[in-house]
Amino acid sequence: MPQTNQPLEQQWSSTEQEIARQACDRAREREMAALLAYVRETAGAIASMETLWKLHDFLSARRHDLDGKYEDQDDAMIFLFARLIKEGWLSLDELAGLEASKLTKISALTKLSL
């Protein structure tokens, strides 16, 4: 059996990795589309330098959040999926095909208030 740094329950089969990648891509696309819509609406209403800089600050913070959120970290995928479901970017149904224990953990985490 090959050596791995992940506990057995955190190992992802190649099929699960593909399901996870596709789910992350869909969630990221949805989140980016929502962000673009917000920026288009907000940018059209900019009337002062103050509102321009507020939009800049907002975008800088969102970029930092999004870059960190979608980092490729297999050991944190369960938590990422729970977060994406709680935020409304993904549904549990879109993770069909993952091992039942992973789906159970994700479902349980979505019910927690963190």
Helices and strands as residue ranges (DSSP letters): G 8-10, H 14-43, H 49-69, G 74-76, H 77-87, G 92-95, H 100-110
